[in-house]
Amino acid sequence: MSPGPDPAGIVGDYLDLGLALGRHVEGFVDAYYGPPALARRIEAEPVRSPERLVAESRGLLAALDRGDPLDGEVVPADVDDATRRRWIRAQVLGLLTSARKLAGEPIGYAEEVAACYGVDPVPVPEDDLAAAHRRLAEALPGSGELRDRYIAFRESQAVPPDLLRPALDSLAEDFRERTATAFGLPDGERIEFELVTDKPWSGFNTYLGDLHSEVAINTDLPVLSNTLAHLVAHEAYPGHHTEHSRKEAGLVRRLRRLEETIFLVGTPQCLLAEGLADLGLEVVAGRRPEALVAGHLHPLGIPYEADVLAELAEAAEGLGAVRGNAAWLLHAEGADPETVVAYLARWSLLPPARAEKAVEFLLHPTWRAYISCYVEGLPLVRRFVDGDPARFARLLTEQLVPADLEAAA
């Protein structure tokens, strides 16, 4: 379903700029379901130089600050939503940063994360990671070297390939019902799951518009049963698909905010989206969902040691920051990839293949700074929601920026 003719004003320029930047970086435009004629025009024109994109980004920021019309027509001041203008401005600042990088300007890793995602990356001390290791050693059955025991236990939870699809379907049906009851879902929303290979990520939502998502699960490495529920909640219900479909129904169709028809990497939109998606399982299934998940996986014959996993989950949560430290080593301190693979293997207690896959993600030009969306996004969103479903609903339906969450937490 097309949202209509090409938009004018600042919103039209924003969509134009995002699509033009996407010509330079594969995957930069994560989703677009806006006016198709605009996408066709950008695709047909010569690729714009990075220097031109920098100038256009700066011009768009200036227009926002001058108070130029968002939708191409002057409206009364009390109708022009200041929150909407602030949201677009934060997005454009991220686009400017990406354009500057393309133009070859030297931008430090911390500056890039702050400008693109609205947060400051802070490496976690290794003493904190060592404390998490001690908690894991106490929670993990057996004896011997922690890393060997942890890897052996996790890999023992691998899902047989022929059972992956029915497990995904069972969890998705349950989480969809829970999400619909708690937050509502628009009529006609739908998802197709597919299994893929040769990707740098574990799961990916592609939002196609018209309330429709495709969710891909990467099977390059065996999928572990303790990650399945998180993947479904994150990518589908109440995560990415729920946010996209709720905002299409409310912000795009009802309020005609066409800036929401594009989803761009390198913007604060991503940090909040990943934070809410990472919190999704906790929101629909509780802080400790293992018993519920076991009820889906055990009847299928999938290995899933719920009691052990519940204890390990609490102990291992502190290791989530290792990915952020690894990105800092790679991009801020200039460590070579082999050193970072070894760092991840040591502190995340990963086998070499999984550590290498994690570094593959950090090295990808589209995703190099994106890890901050997970490492910084989840704690920010969790503080903001603080157990209140109404606050999680705001994330699904409103245009917020990270500073809004910090102020309200």
Secondary structure in CASP SS format (residue, H / E / C, confidence):
PFRMAT SS
TARGET T0000
AUTHOR 0000-0000-0000
METHOD secondary structure of the structure
MODEL  1
M C 1.00
S C 1.00
P C 1.00
G C 1.00
P C 1.00
D C 1.00
P C 1.00
A C 1.00
G H 1.00
I H 1.00
V H 1.00
G H 1.00
D H 1.00
Y H 1.00
L H 1.00
D H 1.00
L H 1.00
G H 1.00
L H 1.00
A H 1.00
L H 1.00
G H 1.00
R C 1.00
H C 1.00
V C 1.00
E C 1.00
G C 1.00
F C 1.00
V E 1.00
D E 1.00
A E 1.00
Y E 1.00
Y C 1.00
G C 1.00
P C 1.00
P H 1.00
A H 1.00
L H 1.00
A H 1.00
R H 1.00
R H 1.00
I H 1.00
E H 1.00
A H 1.00
E C 1.00
P C 1.00
V C 1.00
R C 1.00
S C 1.00
P H 1.00
E H 1.00
R H 1.00
L H 1.00
V H 1.00
A H 1.00
E H 1.00
S H 1.00
R H 1.00
G H 1.00
L H 1.00
L H 1.00
A H 1.00
A H 1.00
L H 1.00
D H 1.00
R H 1.00
G C 1.00
D C 1.00
P C 1.00
L C 1.00
D C 1.00
G C 1.00
E C 1.00
V C 1.00
V C 1.00
P C 1.00
A C 1.00
D C 1.00
V C 1.00
D C 1.00
D C 1.00
A H 1.00
T H 1.00
R H 1.00
R H 1.00
R H 1.00
W H 1.00
I H 1.00
R H 1.00
A H 1.00
Q H 1.00
V H 1.00
L H 1.00
G H 1.00
L H 1.00
L H 1.00
T H 1.00
S H 1.00
A H 1.00
R H 1.00
K H 1.00
L H 1.00
A C 1.00
G C 1.00
E C 1.00
P C 1.00
I C 1.00
G C 1.00
Y H 1.00
A H 1.00
E H 1.00
E H 1.00
V H 1.00
A H 1.00
A H 1.00
C H 1.00
Y H 1.00
G C 1.00
V C 1.00
D C 1.00
P C 1.00
V C 1.00
P C 1.00
V C 1.00
P C 1.00
E H 1.00
D H 1.00
D H 1.00
L H 1.00
A H 1.00
A H 1.00
A H 1.00
H H 1.00
R H 1.00
R H 1.00
L H 1.00
A H 1.00
E H 1.00
A H 1.00
L C 1.00
P C 1.00
G C 1.00
S C 1.00
G C 1.00
E C 1.00
L H 1.00
R H 1.00
D H 1.00
R H 1.00
Y H 1.00
I H 1.00
A H 1.00
F H 1.00
R H 1.00
E H 1.00
S C 1.00
Q C 1.00
A E 1.00
V C 1.00
P C 1.00
P H 1.00
D H 1.00
L H 1.00
L H 1.00
R H 1.00
P H 1.00
A H 1.00
L H 1.00
D H 1.00
S H 1.00
L H 1.00
A H 1.00
E H 1.00
D H 1.00
F H 1.00
R H 1.00
E H 1.00
R H 1.00
T H 1.00
A H 1.00
T H 1.00
A H 1.00
F H 1.00
G C 1.00
L C 1.00
P C 1.00
D C 1.00
G C 1.00
E C 1.00
R E 1.00
I E 1.00
E E 1.00
F E 1.00
E E 1.00
L E 1.00
V E 1.00
T C 1.00
D C 1.00
K C 1.00
P C 1.00
W C 1.00
S C 1.00
G E 1.00
F E 1.00
N E 1.00
T E 1.00
Y E 1.00
L E 1.00
G E 1.00
D C 1.00
L C 1.00
H E 1.00
S E 1.00
E E 1.00
V E 1.00
A E 1.00
I E 1.00
N E 1.00
T C 1.00
D C 1.00
L C 1.00
P C 1.00
V C 1.00
L E 1.00
S H 1.00
N H 1.00
T H 1.00
L H 1.00
A H 1.00
H H 1.00
L H 1.00
V H 1.00
A H 1.00
H H 1.00
E H 1.00
A C 1.00
Y C 1.00
P C 1.00
G C 1.00
H H 1.00
H H 1.00
T H 1.00
E H 1.00
H H 1.00
S H 1.00
R H 1.00
K H 1.00
E H 1.00
A H 1.00
G H 1.00
L H 1.00
V H 1.00
R H 1.00
R H 1.00
L C 1.00
R C 1.00
R C 1.00
L H 1.00
E H 1.00
E H 1.00
T H 1.00
I E 1.00
F E 1.00
L E 1.00
V C 1.00
G C 1.00
T C 1.00
P H 1.00
Q H 1.00
C H 1.00
L H 1.00
L H 1.00
A H 1.00
E H 1.00
G H 1.00
L H 1.00
A H 1.00
D H 1.00
L H 1.00
G H 1.00
L H 1.00
E H 1.00
V H 1.00
V H 1.00
A H 1.00
G C 1.00
R C 1.00
R C 1.00
P C 1.00
E H 1.00
A H 1.00
L H 1.00
V H 1.00
A H 1.00
G H 1.00
H H 1.00
L H 1.00
H H 1.00
P H 1.00
L H 1.00
G C 1.00
I C 1.00
P C 1.00
Y C 1.00
E C 1.00
A H 1.00
D H 1.00
V H 1.00
L H 1.00
A H 1.00
E H 1.00
L H 1.00
A H 1.00
E H 1.00
A H 1.00
A H 1.00
E H 1.00
G H 1.00
L H 1.00
G H 1.00
A H 1.00
V H 1.00
R H 1.00
G H 1.00
N H 1.00
A H 1.00
A H 1.00
W H 1.00
L H 1.00
L H 1.00
H H 1.00
A H 1.00
E C 1.00
G C 1.00
A C 1.00
D C 1.00
P H 1.00
E H 1.00
T H 1.00
V H 1.00
V H 1.00
A H 1.00
Y H 1.00
L H 1.00
A H 1.00
R H 1.00
W H 1.00
S C 1.00
L C 1.00
L C 1.00
P C 1.00
P H 1.00
A H 1.00
R H 1.00
A H 1.00
E H 1.00
K H 1.00
A H 1.00
V H 1.00
E H 1.00
F H 1.00
L H 1.00
L H 1.00
H C 1.00
P C 1.00
T C 1.00
W C 1.00
R C 1.00
A C 1.00
Y C 1.00
I H 1.00
S H 1.00
C H 1.00
Y H 1.00
V H 1.00
E C 1.00
G H 1.00
L H 1.00
P H 1.00
L H 1.00
V H 1.00
R H 1.00
R H 1.00
F H 1.00
V H 1.00
D C 1.00
G C 1.00
D C 1.00
P H 1.00
A H 1.00
R H 1.00
F H 1.00
A H 1.00
R H 1.00
L H 1.00
L H 1.00
T H 1.00
E C 1.00
Q C 1.00
L C 1.00
V C 1.00
P H 1.00
A H 1.00
D H 1.00
L H 1.00
E H 1.00
A H 1.00
A H 1.00
A C 1.00
END
